[in-house]
Amino acid sequence: MKRLLILGAGTAGTMAANKLRRRLHPDEWRLSVVDQSETHFYQPGYLFIPFGRYRPDEVSRPSRRLLRDDVDLIHGEIALVEPDHNRVLLTDGRALAYDYLVIATGTTPRPDQTPGMADGRLWRSSVFDFYTYDGAVALASALGDFRGGRMVVHVVDMPIKCPVAPLEFTFLADAYFRECGIRDDVELVYVTPLPGAFTKPIASHRLGSMLEERKIVLETDFMVESVDPDTKTLVSYDEREIPFDLLVTVPLNMGADYVAKSGLGNELNYVAVDKHTMLSKQFPNIFAIGDANDLPASKAGSVAHFSVEVFADNFVRYVGGKPMLRRFDGHANCFVESGAGKGLLIDFNYDTEPLPGRYPLPWLGPCRLLAESPVNHWGKLAFRWIYWHVLLPGLPVPLPSHLTMAGKHPEE
Ligand SMILES: Cc1cc2nc3c(=O)[nH]c(=O)nc-3n(C[C@H](O)[C@H](O)[C@H](O)COP(=O)(O)OP(=O)(O)OC[C@H]3O[C@@H](n4cnc5c(N)ncnc54)[C@H](O)[C@@H]3O)c2cc1C
């Protein structure tokens, strides 16, 4: 009996387990998944919790219910991978042997990595994140009490998962304060380490204009050095200072610590992989999927989905002694909520930046690329249902996993 061990029952690990269980014969393969949490969180839903659009209980489900019955779920925290012994150690002392290992433990916000940020005087009283369940819930209560002042939305450094989420949060905050009738009493500032609002030039220009239209101040190239708890100020390495009444930050995102301890990670604990197959560059029986790897793509659920489709086909060939034929192209596809019942859609890959146009059908859409529309907003909301009922069970989605240029208009 061969053993496939998947580390992490998040988006990528759950999809991969459910897809591969259908394709690997149960008499030949034992398939196990390890996770420290017994609850699976729909992280895109964290965006809506601070504004009261989603209740906290709408974004979580028991992990066991999301995996097929014939997949073992092991509850425990991973302490170390010993690739030379094909073994994983858990913090409670258990050892798990494998023939093939798939690392899918994602990336986590680390406020402890910025001096002053996690200071007890500030953290979750005037400094918040919305990248964790607890953070989003705490922020909902803080926003309910906020009556005006300077709110700073901030990104420590790239890469972060869902790089558009802080912009979406800012657009939603603008709309929320308008609805509450206090927008004139709030100064909204968006602080980023990037030279513009976003990573890719055309999208950065479009999203930057949207900040301007909403009178949101954009502060670029801001490499934060520390947060001063006494003065409630962000301080950068080039000695710029940005004071705040309420700071909503996206802390440094890092892969799991055990990845570094196991000698498998880069400086941010991401596993080095081939960017087309997700096979480890160090070990021929280890893959890393989802946010846990160092792909030069967005860290996003959509990337996890498209890449797992490629990975699952390749894995079955690989363990059968055949060459891996499919090549992942970095395809990412993200709805960008822009407030007041509208949103944008961006669709891109390693080589093609987000472009205007229509998706998925050329000319018809119904989604508009890089332009605001109510359909995109409804697409974003519908995505939660698709996530639970289609993506996580590993069911086929009638969309190509690679990027297509049909419907895209580079000249617009
Ligand atoms: C606010 C927000 C909004 C987002 N919006 C979108 C969006 O609109 N569209 C989109 O495509 N993506 C979005 N994302 C990103 C998306 O949620 C992630 O990219 C996706 O969940 C990555 O999947 P993953 O399986 O790699 O990691 P995860 O889903 O994070 O799963 C990792 C799993 O590993 C487990 N784990 C970690 N370390 C250990 C350990 N040491 N021992 C045991 N278990 C461990 C964790 O408990 C977790 O279950 C958003 C994310 C956030 C935070």
The ligand as a MOL file (V3000), in Angstrom:
LIG
                    3D

  0  0  0     0  0            999 V3000
M  V30 BEGIN CTAB
M  V30 COUNTS 53 58 0 0 0
M  V30 BEGIN ATOM
M  V30 1 C -9.2660 38.2750 3.6160 0
M  V30 2 C -8.9870 37.3040 2.5100 0
M  V30 3 C -9.6760 37.4020 1.3190 0
M  V30 4 C -9.4170 36.5250 0.2740 0
M  V30 5 N -10.1300 36.6400 -0.8820 0
M  V30 6 C -9.8650 35.8050 -1.9110 0
M  V30 7 C -10.6050 35.9250 -3.1350 0
M  V30 8 O -11.5150 36.7460 -3.2730 0
M  V30 9 N -10.2700 35.0770 -4.1490 0
M  V30 10 C -9.2770 34.1440 -4.0270 0
M  V30 11 O -9.0200 33.3970 -4.9830 0
M  V30 12 N -8.5680 34.0030 -2.8770 0
M  V30 13 C -8.8380 34.8110 -1.8190 0
M  V30 14 N -8.1400 34.6780 -0.6430 0
M  V30 15 C -6.9910 33.7630 -0.5830 0
M  V30 16 C -7.3630 32.3060 -0.3190 0
M  V30 17 O -8.1940 32.1870 0.8080 0
M  V30 18 C -6.0780 31.5220 -0.1110 0
M  V30 19 O -5.1820 31.8110 -1.1710 0
M  V30 20 C -6.3400 30.0280 -0.0780 0
M  V30 21 O -7.1030 29.7120 1.0560 0
M  V30 22 C -5.0050 29.2590 -0.0580 0
M  V30 23 O -5.2410 27.9070 0.1400 0
M  V30 24 P -4.1450 27.0000 0.8440 0
M  V30 25 O -4.7450 25.6350 0.8910 0
M  V30 26 O -2.8430 27.1800 0.1990 0
M  V30 27 O -4.0030 27.5760 2.3290 0
M  V30 28 P -5.1140 27.6310 3.4550 0
M  V30 29 O -6.4780 27.5560 2.8710 0
M  V30 30 O -4.7710 28.8080 4.2950 0
M  V30 31 O -4.8990 26.2770 4.2930 0
M  V30 32 C -3.7410 26.0060 5.0350 0
M  V30 33 C -4.0930 24.9520 6.0790 0
M  V30 34 O -2.8850 24.4940 6.6970 0
M  V30 35 C -3.1010 24.3460 8.0900 0
M  V30 36 N -1.7950 24.4690 8.7580 0
M  V30 37 C -0.9010 25.5000 8.6680 0
M  V30 38 N 0.1920 25.2420 9.4060 0
M  V30 39 C -0.0110 24.0330 9.9820 0
M  V30 40 C 0.7630 23.2200 10.8690 0
M  V30 41 N 1.9780 23.5790 11.3060 0
M  V30 42 N 0.2390 22.0350 11.2690 0
M  V30 43 C -0.9800 21.6190 10.8410 0
M  V30 44 N -1.7530 22.3550 9.9890 0
M  V30 45 C -1.2670 23.5290 9.5800 0
M  V30 46 C -4.0840 25.4640 8.4380 0
M  V30 47 O -4.7920 25.1540 9.6200 0
M  V30 48 C -4.9780 25.5020 7.1970 0
M  V30 49 O -6.1140 24.6810 7.3480 0
M  V30 50 C -8.4200 35.5220 0.4360 0
M  V30 51 C -7.7290 35.4050 1.6490 0
M  V30 52 C -8.0100 36.2810 2.6890 0
M  V30 53 C -7.2630 36.1440 3.9910 0
M  V30 END ATOM
M  V30 BEGIN BOND
M  V30 1 1 1 2
M  V30 2 1 2 3
M  V30 3 2 2 52
M  V30 4 2 3 4
M  V30 5 1 4 5
M  V30 6 1 4 50
M  V30 7 2 5 6
M  V30 8 1 6 7
M  V30 9 1 6 13
M  V30 10 2 7 8
M  V30 11 1 7 9
M  V30 12 1 9 10
M  V30 13 2 10 11
M  V30 14 1 10 12
M  V30 15 2 12 13
M  V30 16 1 13 14
M  V30 17 1 14 15
M  V30 18 1 14 50
M  V30 19 1 15 16
M  V30 20 1 16 17
M  V30 21 1 16 18
M  V30 22 1 18 19
M  V30 23 1 18 20
M  V30 24 1 20 21
M  V30 25 1 20 22
M  V30 26 1 22 23
M  V30 27 1 23 24
M  V30 28 2 24 25
M  V30 29 1 24 26
M  V30 30 1 24 27
M  V30 31 1 27 28
M  V30 32 2 28 29
M  V30 33 1 28 30
M  V30 34 1 28 31
M  V30 35 1 31 32
M  V30 36 1 32 33
M  V30 37 1 33 34
M  V30 38 1 33 48
M  V30 39 1 34 35
M  V30 40 1 35 36
M  V30 41 1 35 46
M  V30 42 1 36 37
M  V30 43 1 36 45
M  V30 44 2 37 38
M  V30 45 1 38 39
M  V30 46 1 39 40
M  V30 47 2 39 45
M  V30 48 1 40 41
M  V30 49 2 40 42
M  V30 50 1 42 43
M  V30 51 2 43 44
M  V30 52 1 44 45
M  V30 53 1 46 47
M  V30 54 1 46 48
M  V30 55 1 48 49
M  V30 56 2 50 51
M  V30 57 1 51 52
M  V30 58 1 52 53
M  V30 END BOND
M  V30 END CTAB
M  END
